[in-house]
Amino acid sequence: MIQERIEDKLQQAFSPLHLDVINESYMHNVPEGSESHFKVVVVSQQFEGMRLIGRHRAVNTALADELANDIHALAIHTYTEAEWQTQQQGAPASPACRGGSKLG
């Protein structure tokens, strides 16, 4: 299962204080049961002092194989512990899909 691989790799790479891996494929024009669109929320002490671009690059590096072969879209939300504590509602919601045959 792709979702489990993503979770395992992010756990190993970042030892997160909080991790959400959400399969958002159902929101897109893909076959039922697909695992191609994900949102990840990673809270890690490793992000202290890192700029957002560096955090995203680190996640992309950890998931390089999945991004090359399995994942069509990946929404990345990275936080330090202090940043996460200031989030009232958690990570932002993903936007509605505008691709494929769902264009209006």
DRENDO-1510 file (C-alpha; in Angstrom, 1 decimal, always signed):
<recs>
REC; n; res; u; v; w
REC; 1; MET; +0.0; +0.0; +0.0 .
REC; 2; ILE; +1.5; +3.3; -1.1 .
REC; 3; GLN; +0.1; +5.2; +1.9 .
REC; 4; GLU; +1.9; +2.9; +4.3 .
REC; 5; ARG; +5.1; +3.3; +2.4 .
REC; 6; ILE; +4.8; +7.0; +2.6 .
REC; 7; GLU; +4.2; +6.8; +6.4 .
REC; 8; ASP; +7.1; +4.5; +7.0 .
REC; 9; LYS; +9.5; +6.7; +4.9 .
REC; 10; LEU; +8.5; +9.9; +6.6 .
REC; 11; GLN; +8.7; +8.3; +10.1 .
REC; 12; GLN; +12.3; +7.1; +9.3 .
REC; 13; ALA; +13.4; +10.3; +7.7 .
REC; 14; PHE; +12.0; +12.8; +10.2 .
REC; 15; SER; +11.0; +11.0; +13.5 .
REC; 16; PRO; +8.0; +13.3; +13.5 .
REC; 17; LEU; +6.2; +14.5; +16.6 .
REC; 18; HIS; +3.0; +14.4; +14.5 .
REC; 19; LEU; +2.4; +12.8; +11.1 .
REC; 20; ASP; -0.7; +12.7; +8.9 .
REC; 21; VAL; -0.7; +11.0; +5.5 .
REC; 22; ILE; -4.1; +11.5; +3.9 .
REC; 23; ASN; -5.1; +9.9; +0.7 .
REC; 24; GLU; -7.0; +12.6; -1.2 .
REC; 25; SER; -7.4; +10.6; -4.4 .
REC; 26; TYR; -11.2; +10.4; -3.9 .
REC; 27; MET; -11.3; +14.1; -4.5 .
REC; 28; HIS; -9.9; +13.7; -8.1 .
REC; 29; ASN; -10.9; +12.1; -11.4 .
REC; 30; VAL; -9.2; +8.7; -10.7 .
REC; 31; PRO; -10.5; +5.2; -10.4 .
REC; 32; GLU; -12.1; +4.2; -7.0 .
REC; 33; GLY; -9.4; +2.9; -4.6 .
REC; 34; SER; -6.6; +4.9; -6.2 .
REC; 35; GLU; -3.6; +6.0; -4.2 .
REC; 36; SER; -2.2; +8.8; -6.4 .
REC; 37; HIS; -3.0; +12.1; -4.5 .
REC; 38; PHE; -1.8; +12.7; -1.0 .
REC; 39; LYS; -1.5; +15.4; +1.6 .
REC; 40; VAL; +1.2; +15.0; +4.3 .
REC; 41; VAL; +1.5; +16.9; +7.5 .
REC; 42; VAL; +4.9; +16.5; +9.1 .
REC; 43; VAL; +5.8; +18.1; +12.5 .
REC; 44; SER; +9.5; +17.5; +13.2 .
REC; 45; GLN; +12.3; +19.1; +15.3 .
REC; 46; GLN; +14.5; +18.6; +12.2 .
REC; 47; PHE; +12.7; +21.5; +10.5 .
REC; 48; GLU; +14.0; +24.0; +13.1 .
REC; 49; GLY; +15.9; +26.7; +11.3 .
REC; 50; MET; +15.0; +25.4; +7.9 .
REC; 51; ARG; +13.3; +27.5; +5.3 .
REC; 52; LEU; +10.0; +26.1; +3.8 .
REC; 53; ILE; +11.7; +25.2; +0.5 .
REC; 54; GLY; +14.3; +23.2; +2.3 .
REC; 55; ARG; +11.6; +21.3; +4.3 .
REC; 56; HIS; +9.7; +20.5; +1.1 .
REC; 57; ARG; +12.9; +19.4; -0.6 .
REC; 58; ALA; +13.6; +17.1; +2.3 .
REC; 59; VAL; +10.1; +15.5; +2.1 .
REC; 60; ASN; +10.5; +15.2; -1.7 .
REC; 61; THR; +13.9; +13.5; -1.3 .
REC; 62; ALA; +12.4; +11.0; +1.3 .
REC; 63; LEU; +9.6; +10.1; -1.1 .
REC; 64; ALA; +11.6; +10.3; -4.4 .
REC; 65; ASP; +10.7; +6.8; -5.5 .
REC; 66; GLU; +7.0; +7.2; -4.8 .
REC; 67; LEU; +6.9; +10.6; -6.6 .
REC; 68; ALA; +8.7; +9.1; -9.6 .
REC; 69; ASN; +6.4; +6.1; -9.8 .
REC; 70; ASP; +3.2; +6.3; -7.9 .
REC; 71; ILE; +2.2; +9.7; -6.7 .
REC; 72; HIS; +0.6; +12.1; -9.1 .
REC; 73; ALA; +0.1; +15.0; -6.6 .
REC; 74; LEU; +1.5; +15.7; -3.1 .
REC; 75; ALA; +0.4; +18.5; -0.8 .
REC; 76; ILE; +3.2; +19.1; +1.8 .
REC; 77; HIS; +2.7; +20.9; +5.1 .
REC; 78; THR; +5.7; +21.0; +7.3 .
REC; 79; TYR; +6.0; +22.5; +10.8 .
REC; 80; THR; +8.3; +22.8; +13.7 .
REC; 81; GLU; +6.8; +21.9; +17.1 .
REC; 82; ALA; +6.2; +25.6; +18.0 .
REC; 83; GLU; +4.6; +26.3; +14.6 .
REC; 84; TRP; +2.3; +23.3; +15.0 .
REC; 85; GLN; +1.2; +24.5; +18.4 .
REC; 86; THR; +0.1; +27.8; +16.9 .
REC; 87; GLN; -2.1; +26.1; +14.3 .
REC; 88; GLN; -5.7; +26.3; +15.4 .
REC; 89; GLN; -7.3; +24.1; +12.8 .
REC; 90; GLY; -4.3; +22.0; +11.7 .
REC; 91; ALA; -3.0; +22.1; +8.2 .
REC; 92; PRO; -5.0; +23.9; +5.5 .
REC; 93; ALA; -7.6; +22.0; +3.4 .
REC; 94; SER; -6.6; +21.0; -0.1 .
REC; 95; PRO; -8.3; +22.8; -2.9 .
REC; 96; ALA; -10.9; +21.1; -5.1 .
REC; 97; CYS; -9.6; +19.2; -8.1 .
REC; 98; ARG; -9.8; +21.2; -11.3 .
REC; 99; GLY; -8.3; +18.6; -13.6 .
REC; 100; GLY; -9.5; +15.9; -15.9 .
REC; 101; SER; -13.2; +15.6; -16.8 .
REC; 102; LYS; -14.2; +17.5; -13.7 .
REC; 103; LEU; -13.6; +20.9; -15.4 .
REC; 104; GLY; -16.7; +22.9; -15.6 .
</recs>
